[in-house]
Amino acid sequence: MEVDMGKAAVTMRDLQKMSAAAIKSLPHAVPITSGDETVGMLMPLHRPDPERMKAVLDRIEEHYNALPEDSKQWLERFLEERER
């Protein structure tokens, strides 16, 4: 099945006919609809661009380093609690 890249949504009927290649070729996540109801989200998985990912992580580190010390401590406690 060929995918219309301009589609705002994929119907349940369309989804049944889609191949893995068609799903991977989607440029972004699209809602899955059944009648007038949105029932899910179809999101293709793309390998991230390593340079772009490094730039994002560098920005995160830059913002983290600019935080006041008490905010860093709060964030560390929050992340530790999430991992339990």
Protein Blocks (a to p, Z undefined) as FASTA:
>chain_A
ZZdfkbcbdcfklmmmpcfklmmmpgbdcdddehjbcfbdcdddddddfklmmmmmmmmm
mmmmmpcfklmmmmmmmmmmmmZZ
